[in-house]
Amino acid sequence: MQQIVRLPSQLGSIIQIERLRQGLTQSELASRTGTQQKTISSIENGSEGTKLDTLLSVIASLGLDMQIVLRKRDSKSIEDVF
């Protein structure tokens, strides 16, 4: 699965889908990552403010990787979009 994520809600959705695919509850995932169930809920709901190390731990515990890539740009300037 490769998906582009630009919003916290998109990342939360991916984490939730993978957690459910693996048959884990939020509490079980929290236990794996050394955090609380409410933190997993917050991430899945797209709340901002989660520490990066917590997000990376959750992503890794689900067997996922995060990759940073350059955005593709076309010949349009930002002024042409708005």
N, C-alpha and C positions, 0 to 999 in steps of 0.2 A: 504494500500500500504506500503510495507516494501522494502526499497532498500538500498544497501550499496553504500556509496558515498566516494570516495577517491580523487576526483579532483573537482576543482571549476566548471568546465564545467558540471559535472554530477549534482551538486547541482543546478546550474542554469537551467538546463533542467527540473529537477523536479519542481522547482518553476514556470517555464513558463507553463508547462503542467497543473499544478494545478490552476494557475491563469486563463488560458484559459478554463479549465473545469468549473470554477466558473463564467465564462462570464465577467471577469474583464479586463479592459484595464490596461496598465502599469501606466497610470496617476491615475486611480482609486485606484490601489494598493498602489501607492506612497502616495496618500492622506490619506489612511487608516493608513499608517505607519509613517506619518510625515516626509517623505523624498521627493526626487524629482524623476520625471519620468526617468531621465538619470541614476539615481542610480539603479533603477529596471532594466533598460536595461543592465547596466554594470553587474549586478548580473546574469541575464539570459544568458549573453554572456560568462560567466565564467571568467570574469576579476578578477584578484587577487587584494587584498588590501582593500576590503570592511570591515568595522568595524564589529566585532562580534556582538555587540549590535544591529546593523542595520540588520544583517542577522537573528538574533533571532526574531526581531520584524516582519520582513517579513514572516518568517516561522509561527509564532504564528498568524498573521493576516489572514493567509490562513487556519488556523485550523489544522496545522501540528505540530508535535513534532519532536525534534531531539534527538536521542538516541546514546550514546557512548557505544560500546561493544568491547571486546577484539577480535582481529583477530584470526581466527582459524589457528592453526599451525599444520603442519604435521611433520613427522620425518626428512624431508630434511633440511639441513642447507642452509643458503643463498648462500654459495659457490656452492652448487649443482644446483642452479637455473641458475647461470650465467656462 
